[in-house]
Each structure stands twice: as C-alpha cells, then as structure tokens.
C-alpha cells in the first residue's frame, strides 16, 4: 500500500549535511544509496569542501544537491567552472541561496543574478532550488522574501523552507505564497532530533557552518534544542500535518536539517514511519 499523509512526506526526504571530516563516512554508514543528500557551504571555508564532498557522494551513488551560495561566486567565469565540475560529477540538482559571505567574494549580492546566469548557460541542471522563509529573515523584510520567490520562479524548479518551529506560522506562510501564485514544489525544512551536547560539539569542530550560524542568529531556536522537551520533530509534524498534506499546499517532501547527526536523524525517521504504519 502506498503511504499517504505524513508517511508519504517521510518517504520523500532530503538530508542536509555539513562538509566536515567524518560526514562522508556517516552518510555511507547510515543512509541508503538512493537518498538525496544536500551539502551546505560556509563563507569561512568557501565552496571547495562542498564541491569535494558532493563529488565523492555522487560517485557513491547518492543523489547529491550541493549548496552554491551566490555570494561565494566570484563572477560568471567562476560559476561556469563550478557548473562544469558538478556536471562532470553527475550532479543535476543544486540549491542556490544568496549566502552570508560579507563582503561577497565577487559580483553577486543575491541569488537572482546567478539564476539568470544559469539560464543563460542553457539551464545545465535539471533541478534548481531556492530558499523560502516561513519565519522572518533576520535581515530581510517578509514582503521582500515573498517577492524574491516570485522573481525567481522562472529560473528555479523548487523551494526549500528554512526552519520554522511554529506549525501555525508555517501553515499561514504556505497559504500566503500559494495565494501569491508561487507554485514551485515545496520541501519543508524540519530539524531532526538534535541532541544539544552533540550539536555544540559539532559546532566547535567545524567552526562557522551555515546551519549552525542561523541558530546563533535565532537564540530562541537554540533554546528549543537546549531545553529538555523543548523540541520534538514529530510533534511539529503532527501539529502541521493538515497544512503540509493539503493538496493545495504543494509540499513535495521534507528537508531534514541533520546538523550532522545523521544516524540519529535516520533512526528517528524510520521509527516514526513504523509508528505511522508506513
């Protein structure tokens, strides 16, 4: 029997990982080879660790989605080099956020000019993802983030929502973007079952990683992880189920922020699927 509701979303997941030393080993040990693995990029370490890990995981058979932040690209020549390298590695899906490098490494301040440049290169990737912000972006007004999604819709093929811990806010945001006729399929960002001690240990080892940085920007989010009983992903999903599974929502699956707790995230996913009978 085909899974429905939350079960269907839990069968259609993407695992976000950070390109640390042990990441490749963890992915190989705990994720099936047909899994979709997205690899973040850091303004401190640059694109090389992301491109390297993406290439190796693709060679292992994973469906890899490297993050290519616009503000880490120097110019269109650099973009073409990145495109050629990823295509040679068999990558056909990229995630294109603006990124947080300040100042930018080159000419791009945001994602839209890079999306247009990719279109000018003949749309070399079958799938191109862009970011959505259910909760306010710390630097950008909500109306501008919705407008940005509208502007990008001609060049992108899907949306990935940033973290949101409020089911009501998430549902209202989904309804809002659909009213604005932003019809791109949506992968809803959900934090896995993060353990505070391991999160802090990982943050210390890898330095300033994209996923860790936005936790420091949103101290209330970090408190949710740090407080016993403060966050359980299955609770959020249960509260948001109606909004996520409504046909009009256009939710294609879940984007699981693992914070490199890959084994724990996959164990949680499988256990929840079993409880749901899926």
N, C-alpha and C positions, 0 to 999 in steps of 0.2 A: 504494500500500500504506500502511495506517495505521501510524504509528510506535508502537513498543512500548517498554517499559522506560524507560531514561533518556531516550531520544528523545522519548517521549510527555511526560515532565515538562518537557523543554526547549521543547516546543511550548506548554506551559501555564505561562507565566511572568508575574510581576508585577515591575515595575521601580520600586524605591524611589528617589525623588529628593528633594533638599532645595531649598526655595524660595529659591534665590539669584538674582542678577541675570540670569545667562545661561541659567538652566535651561530656560525655555520654548523658546528658540532651539535648544538642544541636543536637546531632545525632538523638536521638529519636524524637525530635520535628520537624526536617526538612528533614530527608532522609527516603525514602521508605525502608521497612524492607528487601527487596531483594537487597539492594545496597551493593557494595563492598567497605569496609572501611579499609584503611591501617593505622596502628598506629605506629608512629615514636618512636624512643628510643633516650635517651640523655645520653652521657657519664657522665654527672653530677649526674643524678638521677638513672642511671642503668636500668636494664631490668624490675624490678618489676612493675612500673607504666604501662609499655607497656603490660606486660602479664596480669595484673589485668583488664585493660580496654578491652583488646582483649577477655578475658574470659566472661566478662559481656555483651559485644556487641554480641558475638556469641550466648549467651543464649537468647538474644532478637530476634534472627533470622537473624542477618546480616551475610554476607559473609566477614569474618574478615581476614586481612592479617597483622599480626604483623611483625615489623621490628626486626630482630635479628642480630645486628652488630657483626661481628666476634670478634672484639677487646673488646667486653663486656663479652665474654665467657671465663671462667677460664681454662677449659680443656674438654676432651670428656665426663667425668662424668657429668659435668655441662650441656653440650649440651644435653646429654641423659635426664637429669631432665627436661630441657626446652621442649624437644620433647614430653616427656610423658605428661607433663602438658597441652600442646597445643592440643595434640591428644585427651586427656580426655575431653577438652572443645569443641571438634568437629571441630577444625581448621585443614584444609587440604591444606593451601596455606601460604607460608612465603616468606618474602623479605629479602635477605641476602646481605647487603652491608658490606664493610670492617669496616666502622665506623671510628670515630675520636678519640677514647679514647687514650690518650697519657700520660703515657705509657699504653699499653694494660693491661686488667685485668688479662690476663693469657697467654696461649701459642700461641694464634692465632694472627698473624700480618695482615692477609688478609682473603678474603672470600674463596679462592680456597681450603685451607685445611679443612675448615668447610664443604664445599660442598662435598668433598671427604669423610669426616667422615659421613655425612648424607647418602651417597651412601652405605657406609659400614654398616650402621644401617638398611639397607633394603629399602632406599628411603621412609621414613614414610609419606612424604607429596606428594600429587598428583601434586602440582604446587610449583615451587621454582623460585623466581625472582632474577635477579642480575641487577647491575647498568650499564648504558651507559652514556657517557659524550660528548654530541654534542659540547659544548664549553670546552675549556681547563680546566682540573682539576688543582687547584692551586698547587698541589704537585706532580703530575704525568704527564709525557710526553704523548702526544696524542697517539703516536705509541704504547706505553705500555698499555694504556687503551683499545685500539682495540685488542691487543694481549691477554689481560686478558679476554676479552669476548670470544675469540676463545678458550682459555684454559678451560673456564667454561661451554662451550656449551654442553658438555657431561653430566653435572650434573644438569644444570638449565633447566627450561622449558619456560622462557620468559625474556625479557629485559624491564626495565623501564628507560627512559631517564631522566637525570637531566634537570633542567631548561635551556631553550635557548630562547632568545628574538629576534633572527635574523632568519627569515624564510629561507634565502639563506644558512646560515651555517647549519641549521637543515636539509635541503634537501640534501646538499652535504654530511653530515655525514651519513645519512641513505643510500645514494647511496654507500658510501665508505664501510660501514660494510657489505652491501649485496655483494659487489664485493669480499670481503674477505670471502664470503660463511658463514657468520654468519647469520643463517636463523631463529633464535628464533623469535617468535612473539614479536612485539614491542608495548609497551604502552608509548605514548609520553607525557612527563611531561609538563604541562601547568599551570602557575599561574592563579588562579581565579581573580576576580575583587577586588583586595586588596585595602582597604582604609587605608591610611597612619596612621591616628590617632589610628585606632583600631589595626593595626599591632604593633605600638610602645607600646600601652597599653598591648597587649598580651605578647609581648617580656618581658616587665617589670614584669608581673605577673608570667610567667613560668620560667624565668631565661634563661639559655643557652639551647635552644632546637635545634634539628638538622636542621629544616627548617630555623630558624632564624639565625643560625650560618653561613650558607653559604651565606646569604645575607650580613653579615658583612665582609665576605671574598671578596665579589664582590661588592664594593661600587657603581660601575656603574649600577648594578642591582637595588640596593636600590634607586638610583636616579630616575630610571624609575618609581618606585612606588611613590616616593615622589613628583615628578613634575606633576602638573595638566596637564592632557592629555598625560602624558609620557608613559602610558601603558594601552592597552585595549586588553583583551584576544581574542575578536572576530576579531580584526584587524590582530593579529598574525596568527590566524587560516585561515583567508581569504587569506593572502599572502602565507601561506604554503599549501593551500588546494591541489594543484596539486601534490606536493611531498608526502603529507600524504595519499592521496586517490589512488595513483597509485598502481595497484595490486602487482607490484614487491617490493613495499616498505614494505609489510608485517606488516602494522600498525593494531593492533588489537583493539585499543581504546585509550582513553585519561586518563592520570593520573593527576587529578586536585589537585594541592597544595592549600589547603583552608586556611592555616595559621590560622585555627580555625574560620574563617569567613564562617561558614557552611551555614547559612541561605542565606547570600549574594551570595555565590557560586552557590547554587541550584536554587535560583531565576534567576540568570544570565543564567544558563544552560537551564532552561525551557523557558525563554523568547527568547533565541537565537534559540532553536528548533522550537518555534512557528513561528518566522520570516522566518526560512528555510522551513516551511511547513511540518515539521516532527513531 
